[in-house]
């Protein structure tokens, strides 16, 4: 039997949810590893802390921060790459999830992280592969995107208007907002998140004065962020809301004519919902999700097939920049340039025309040059275009001519 897994991978704490499990059935562990100096065995989470406290090993924490900068950790004179330590952690975490659900394999894995980073994403892909999950069955999304899938998995009246989310934990306070945009051609969801300068240490909730201050901070943030907008629902997540009795004024404001929900494992649940969707062909969410990690534009090319002109879509709004690669082979007819159309996915649908001159290619008769055009995306705001001369049969062998362009989206 297999399960769809969603993992909310954070620097301090990680939550793993299997799709369809009950609210109290999830694995939550500190993001730490420890190697037993006597047996060489690795432990993670609370067991790692216990091992370190007993003097049987050295603990390594902040694994995501370490992986982002390609860092290393030295344990008993042995240097370990951060990627190797993260692989150990994820492998044991996935094993724990399988054991807790009584399943034997993962049908699809979606990992959500607060801010996307290519080095970290590559490491996560490798980690899943190392425990037997093929790269094609792993997806990495932002917290903003997992928030979207969490909301879309619920009743439609939760997102008739805008939806807000406050994530409050440790020294981190983030605000997310999403809106379903219903257009003539398709439906898109726009979501964004930002860190708030008013973040506070949740340790202040241990005394009455600190609770009052935190309540005032959140109430002020909510009034500033949510005024003059209509919301269907507001969600809360993070350790600060494990016990929310301290937030009276904040709740008085957000509960006014809105539905409010608190969910500790919100991001993991959203990731699990997406994992289940992808394991069944990806048909449950027929939306273009525009948020961190996904492209904000449609990129297309005007082409002629036979006598029919059409716009060929190379990359679509809502596609993951990390996963997306565009490829097409072309034969220019009566032109020495390629025009790319970049259309914004917002309600204004602004379109830019990017013309790339085919300079430096061999001169040949019309329609006797075959080109390979490839698109890739270093991040959501930049596109790399590579155009290569493929020649034209035996008459016109391919050359070394090559064009590389970087375009801001």
Residue pairs with C-beta under 8 A, 6 or more apart in sequence:
1 102
1 103
1 104
1 105
2 103
2 104
2 105
2 106
2 107
2 279
3 18
3 19
3 20
3 97
3 98
3 101
3 103
3 105
3 106
3 107
4 18
4 19
4 106
4 107
4 108
4 109
4 110
4 272
4 275
4 276
4 278
4 279
5 16
5 17
5 18
5 19
5 94
5 97
5 106
5 108
5 109
5 110
5 271
5 272
5 275
6 16
6 17
6 18
6 19
6 110
6 111
6 112
6 146
6 267
6 268
6 269
6 270
6 271
6 272
6 273
6 274
6 275
7 14
7 15
7 16
7 17
7 90
7 93
7 94
7 109
7 110
7 111
7 112
7 268
7 271
8 14
8 15
8 16
8 17
8 112
8 143
8 146
8 265
8 267
8 268
8 271
9 31
9 64
9 90
9 111
9 112
9 113
9 124
10 31
10 64
10 113
10 114
11 31
11 62
11 63
11 64
11 65
12 30
12 31
12 61
12 62
12 170
13 28
13 29
13 30
13 31
14 28
14 29
14 30
14 31
14 89
14 93
15 26
15 27
15 28
15 264
15 265
15 267
15 268
16 26
16 27
16 28
16 29
16 93
16 94
16 96
16 97
16 268
17 26
17 265
17 268
17 269
17 271
17 272
18 25
18 26
18 97
18 100
18 101
18 103
18 272
19 272
19 273
19 275
19 276
20 276
21 101
25 100
25 101
26 265
26 268
27 93
27 96
27 97
27 100
28 265
29 44
29 45
29 46
29 93
29 96
30 44
30 45
30 46
30 48
30 49
30 61
31 61
31 62
31 63
31 64
31 89
32 44
32 45
32 48
32 49
32 59
32 60
32 61
32 63
32 89
33 42
33 43
33 44
33 48
33 59
33 60
33 63
33 85
33 88
33 89
34 42
34 43
34 44
34 47
34 48
34 49
34 51
34 52
34 57
34 58
34 59
34 60
35 41
35 42
35 57
35 58
35 75
35 76
36 42
36 43
36 51
36 56
36 57
37 56
37 57
37 58
37 76
38 56
42 88
42 92
43 50
43 51
43 57
43 92
44 88
44 89
44 92
44 93
45 93
48 57
48 59
49 59
51 57
51 59
52 58
52 59
57 75
58 75
58 76
60 66
60 73
60 75
60 80
60 85
63 82
63 85
63 86
63 89
64 86
64 113
64 120
65 71
66 72
66 73
66 82
66 85
66 86
67 82
67 83
67 85
67 86
67 119
67 120
67 123
68 117
68 119
68 120
69 82
69 119
70 81
70 82
70 83
70 119
71 82
72 79
72 80
72 81
72 82
73 79
73 80
73 82
73 85
74 80
82 123
83 123
83 126
83 127
86 123
86 124
86 127
87 123
87 126
87 127
87 130
87 131
89 127
90 124
90 127
90 128
90 131
91 127
91 130
91 131
94 106
94 109
94 128
94 131
94 133
95 131
98 104
98 105
98 106
105 132
106 133
106 137
107 137
107 275
107 279
108 137
108 138
108 139
108 275
108 276
108 278
108 279
109 128
109 133
109 137
109 138
109 139
109 275
110 138
110 139
110 140
110 141
110 146
110 271
110 272
110 274
110 275
110 278
111 124
111 128
111 138
111 139
111 140
111 141
111 271
112 140
112 141
112 142
112 143
112 145
112 146
112 267
112 268
112 270
112 271
113 120
113 121
113 124
113 140
113 142
113 143
114 142
114 143
114 174
115 142
115 292
116 140
116 142
116 292
116 293
116 322
116 379
118 322
118 378
118 379
121 140
121 322
124 138
124 140
125 135
125 138
125 140
128 135
128 137
128 138
129 135
129 138
137 279
139 274
139 275
139 278
139 320
139 323
140 293
140 322
141 271
141 274
141 293
141 320
142 193
142 291
142 292
142 293
143 167
143 174
143 176
143 193
143 267
144 176
144 178
144 191
144 192
144 193
144 291
144 292
144 293
145 191
145 270
145 274
145 289
145 291
145 292
145 293
145 294
146 266
146 267
146 268
146 269
146 270
146 271
146 274
147 165
147 176
147 178
147 191
147 193
147 235
147 266
147 267
147 270
148 178
148 189
148 191
148 270
148 289
148 291
149 270
149 271
149 273
149 274
149 277
149 285
150 235
150 263
150 266
150 267
150 269
150 270
150 273
151 158
151 159
151 163
151 178
151 233
151 235
151 270
152 159
152 189
152 273
152 285
152 287
153 269
153 270
153 273
157 232
157 259
158 232
158 233
158 259
159 178
159 180
159 232
159 233
160 232
161 179
161 230
161 231
161 232
162 177
162 178
162 179
162 229
162 230
162 231
162 232
163 177
163 178
163 179
163 231
163 232
163 233
163 234
163 235
164 175
164 176
164 177
164 225
164 226
164 231
164 233
164 234
164 235
164 254
165 175
165 176
165 177
165 178
165 193
165 234
165 235
165 236
165 237
165 266
166 173
166 174
166 175
166 218
166 221
166 222
166 234
166 235
166 236
166 237
166 238
167 173
167 174
167 175
167 176
167 193
167 237
167 238
168 174
168 202
168 218
168 236
168 237
168 238
168 239
168 240
168 241
169 202
169 238
169 239
169 240
170 201
170 202
170 239
171 199
171 200
171 201
172 195
172 199
172 238
173 195
173 196
173 198
173 199
173 200
173 221
174 193
174 194
174 195
174 196
175 193
175 194
175 196
175 221
175 225
176 191
176 192
176 193
177 191
177 192
177 193
177 225
178 189
178 190
178 191
178 291
179 189
179 190
179 191
180 187
180 188
180 189
180 287
181 187
181 188
181 189
181 190
181 346
181 347
183 347
186 286
186 287
186 288
187 286
187 287
187 288
188 287
188 288
188 289
188 290
188 317
188 318
188 345
189 287
189 288
189 289
189 290
189 291
190 290
190 291
190 345
190 346
191 289
191 290
191 291
192 291
192 292
193 291
193 292
196 221
198 217
198 220
198 221
200 213
200 214
200 217
202 214
202 239
202 240
203 210
204 210
204 211
204 213
204 214
205 211
205 214
205 240
205 246
211 246
212 246
214 240
214 246
214 247
215 246
215 247
215 248
215 249
215 250
216 249
218 247
218 250
219 249
219 250
219 252
219 253
222 250
222 253
222 254
223 253
226 253
226 254
231 258
232 258
232 259
233 258
233 259
233 260
233 261
234 254
234 255
234 258
234 259
234 260
234 261
235 260
235 261
235 262
235 263
235 266
236 244
236 260
236 261
236 262
236 263
237 262
237 263
237 264
237 265
237 266
237 267
238 264
239 264
241 247
241 262
241 264
242 264
244 251
244 262
251 260
254 260
263 269
273 284
274 285
276 284
277 283
277 284
277 285
287 318
288 316
288 317
288 318
288 345
289 318
290 296
290 317
290 318
290 345
290 346
292 380
293 320
293 321
293 322
293 380
294 317
294 318
294 319
294 320
294 321
294 380
295 315
295 316
295 317
295 318
295 319
295 320
295 321
295 324
295 377
295 380
295 409
296 317
296 344
296 345
296 346
296 380
296 409
297 317
297 342
297 343
297 344
297 345
297 409
298 313
298 315
298 316
298 317
298 341
298 342
298 343
298 345
299 313
299 314
299 315
299 316
299 326
299 340
299 341
299 342
299 343
299 375
299 383
300 311
300 312
300 313
300 314
300 340
300 341
300 343
301 311
301 312
301 314
301 328
301 330
301 338
301 339
301 340
301 341
301 373
302 309
302 310
302 311
302 312
302 339
302 341
303 309
303 310
303 311
303 312
303 330
304 310
304 333
311 341
312 328
314 326
314 328
314 340
314 373
314 375
315 324
315 326
315 375
315 377
315 383
317 343
317 345
318 345
321 377
321 378
321 379
321 380
322 377
324 375
324 376
324 377
325 374
325 375
325 376
326 373
326 374
326 375
326 376
327 372
327 373
327 374
327 375
328 372
328 373
329 370
329 371
329 372
329 373
329 390
330 338
330 370
330 371
330 373
331 367
331 369
331 370
331 371
331 392
332 338
332 358
332 367
332 369
332 371
333 366
333 367
334 366
336 357
336 358
336 359
337 355
337 356
337 357
337 358
338 355
338 356
338 358
338 371
338 373
338 387
339 353
339 354
339 355
339 356
340 353
340 354
340 355
340 356
340 385
340 407
341 351
341 352
341 353
341 354
342 351
342 352
342 353
342 354
342 407
342 409
343 349
343 350
343 351
343 352
344 350
344 351
354 407
356 385
356 387
356 403
356 405
358 371
358 387
358 403
359 403
360 401
360 403
361 369
361 389
361 399
361 401
362 369
362 389
362 396
362 399
362 401
364 392
364 396
368 392
368 395
368 396
369 389
369 391
369 392
369 396
370 389
370 390
370 391
370 392
371 387
371 388
371 389
371 390
372 386
372 387
372 388
372 390
373 385
373 386
373 387
374 385
374 386
374 387
374 388
375 383
375 384
375 385
375 386
376 383
376 384
376 386
377 383
377 384
378 384
380 409
381 408
381 409
382 406
382 407
382 408
382 409
383 406
383 407
383 409
384 404
384 405
384 406
384 407
385 403
385 404
385 405
385 406
385 407
386 402
386 403
386 404
387 402
387 403
387 405
388 398
388 401
388 402
389 398
389 399
389 400
389 401
389 402
390 398
391 397
391 398
391 399
